[in-house]
Amino acid sequence: MRLVRFAFPRCFSIAFLLSFSFSLLASSQAIAQAIRLQVDLTDAPRNIYHAHLFFPAKAGMMTLVFPKWIPGNHRPSGPVGALTGIRMEGLGKTLAWQRDPVDMYAFHVDVPQGVDTVEVRLDAITTQDSAGGGGPSASSNILDLNWNAVVLYPEGARSDDIQFLPSVTLPAGWKFGTALPVSSSSGNKIEFAPVSLTTLIDSPLIAGAHYRRIELTKPDGARAEGSPPHVMDLVADNEGDLAMKPEDLASFQKLVAETGALFGARHYRQYHFLLTLSDQVGGHGLEHHESNDSAAPERTLLDPDLHMLYADLVPHEFTHSWNGKYRRPAGLATPNYQEPMVGDLLWVYEGLTEYLGTLLAARSGLWTPEQYREALAGTAATLDHRTGRTWRSLEDTARSVQILRMMGSQWQSWRRGLDYYPEGELVWLDVDATIRQQTHGKKSLSDFCRNFHGGESGSPKVVPYTFDDVVSALNAVTPYDWAGMLRALVAATTMHAPLGGIERGGWKLVYNDQPNLLAKATEKLLKSSDFSYSMGFSAAEDGKLDDVIVDSPVYKAGVGPGMKLIAVNERKFSPDIMRAALKAAQENHRPIALLVENAQFFQTYSVPYFEGEQNAHLERVVDQPDILSEILKPLS
């Protein structure tokens, strides 16, 4: 330890000196009690991370827990099954540990007398993304570190109260991006400043051999007063995929400006857009207070279709800094990562973010107004064909997130999925249009956002809310029966999707044989086909039926998801053959014959459908005010 001398003016009192000394002592004690975490990422290309933790300890039984309920996933998704190679030591000797017989996330160790530090070594296998994504966390050239996959912490502790001293060792030559403050770096080892467990888990790190840093706001000296820095950190499997067009750079800069105009405050010290571009690393988007961790296909910045399909990913996760991280439903604001979360208000947490994220994509120029409308039409049509809405409310899809998130596509129209995202978007569009109608265009949902999510700028904090708080904030914008309207939209079971916002906005949902822009791009990307609004099914490239809509023409004929479509009117199935059959049936009024395989048995089904191909679009209602176009106008 190096002694540092401080020279104080003589006018400083003894009381001040004592107070200053005590604060330094308290700080030193806090660091001394911090848990050291060293993560070796040099094996990342093999999808295994090595962690070494040092826990202050005392004699007796000690229980360490692995994070279970992961923020943003809203469910017990901590990848405990991928935790391997666990070893515990004290004073250089192996300590025996036991997993709890009931709680698979808890580990017990009896600490001997004289041991004041328990060392834990563990490995995390990351072939399934620890942030809840759909694939590996690393490839030969990039990695995505979610700290919850490599930490343990004392049972019962509040995550705000535990301090960590984290460090990482990267593969040679790799560069990284994270919102964590760096204290020092040497070669490929980076040490970070002490942070709480809350901040640690809320601050992922990405790294790669191909890395690019883009400043979205100017350096401190040139930034507007009170505006924190905004940085985009990009990693990709190939150097060429990091190329960003000038118009995209302008759109991301516009996105920063638009969020400032929408919310009026920023609840972070700096913000990092962590963007991974890869076909190897699992796609995901996960929100954090001072960063977002998003992954998209490797050519997203280069390919127009991919660009369109992923345009709202970053705006969505950025919006969560205000709606989800700063303002958070009380049921999701838990003191640590073992306490169960209650997702009743996910139609606000995710649904409002879905609405604002798509709006910000349009307002920033990442989407054109037409692309926004095509996306909205697709959302509305999908939900209007969710036959499961006759028995399951939107609120129940939020409450059931633990069981719905991992379900596949089969029978989704009847079971329902995570509909609190897309249907939440329709709910909040309806709220926005209603505010504008009630106030004759003088106010909008932007007023709600500024009051509810704004406040004073500064460091991250959490302000929980309830349903009544949401209603109260809406009434402060304009008096209305918001409680009744929201309960009708969220808690009731209905035949049709809430299309009131579209209709109040001066548009209507229509169907015709012209392809929907986003649906066409999705089919190309996934090599799939979607005939949900005509025949009532969607299928993979090989003809396997992903889903069949209950009461649709093919359902009534006896076809179900999981079966495989072999031929249409005696010709091998392909999307083009199916479209030709739809057109022929419309012209000659003859049923369509489908040859279907079901568990190695074949059967031909006759489907009497004669209305042709049906794709979703929005159509302008000319005798009504165009409120939707007003909603899309930038605020800055």
TADA-V813474 format. One line per field, one symbol per residue. ss: DSSP state (h for helix, s for strand, l for the rest). psi: psi as a letter, one per 20 degrees, with the letter a starting at -180 (. if undefined). A space follows every 50 residues. Layout:
BEGIN
ss = ???
psi = ???
END
This chain:
BEGIN
ss = lllllllllllllhhhhhhhhhhhhhhhhhhhllsssssslllhhhlsss sssssslllssssssslllsllllsllllhhhssssssssllssllsssl lllllsssssslllllsssssssssllllllllllllslllsssslhhhl lsssllllhhhlssssssslllllsssslllsssssllssssllsshhhh hlllssssllsssssllllhhhllllllssssssssllhhhhlllhhhhh hhhhhhhhhhhhhllllllssssssssllllllsssslllssssssllll lllhhhhhhlhhhhhhhhhlllslllssshhhlllllllllllllhhhhl hhhhhhhhhhhhhlllllhhhhhhhhhhhhhhhhllhhhhlllhhhhhhl hhhhlllllllhhhhlllhhhhhhhhhhhhhhhhhhhhllllllhhhhhh hhhlllllllllssslhhhhhhhhhhhllllhhhhhhhhhlllllllllh hhhhllssssssllllhhhhhhhhhhllssslllllsssllllsssssll llhhhhhllllllsssssllssllhhhhhhhhhhhhhhlllsssssssll ssssssslllllllssssssllllllhhhhhhllll
psi = ppppppoqqhiprhggggggghhhgggghghhiqppoppojijhhjlppp qoqopprrqapppqqppgopqhhkrmjpmhhjprkpppqpkjqpppqpqp igoijppppoprqioipppppqqppkippijjakaqirahirqooohiij qqrppiqphhippqnqqqoqqpiqrrpqippphrqocjpppqqprrhghg hjmrpqqrhoqpppohqrrghiqqpiorqppoopqqhqhhiippqhhggh ghhhggghhghghjqplqhrppooopoqihppprppqrgjrqnqprqhkh ihphgggghjhjgghghghhhgnggfppphiimqiajipqqpjhkhiggh ghhgghghghhghijhqrhghghgghgggggghijnhiiiiprghhhghj hhihhjqaipkhhhhqbmiifhhhghghgggghgghghjljhrahhgggh ghidbpqbqqrpoqrrghhggghghhgpprmhggghhhhgiqprhqqnjh ggghikrqprpajpqpghgghghggilrqokhjehkqqqrhjipogqppp jrghghijqrqhrpogqoljqppqghhghhhggghhgilqqpppoppolj qqqpppompjjaqoqprpppohjqqmhghhhipqi.
END
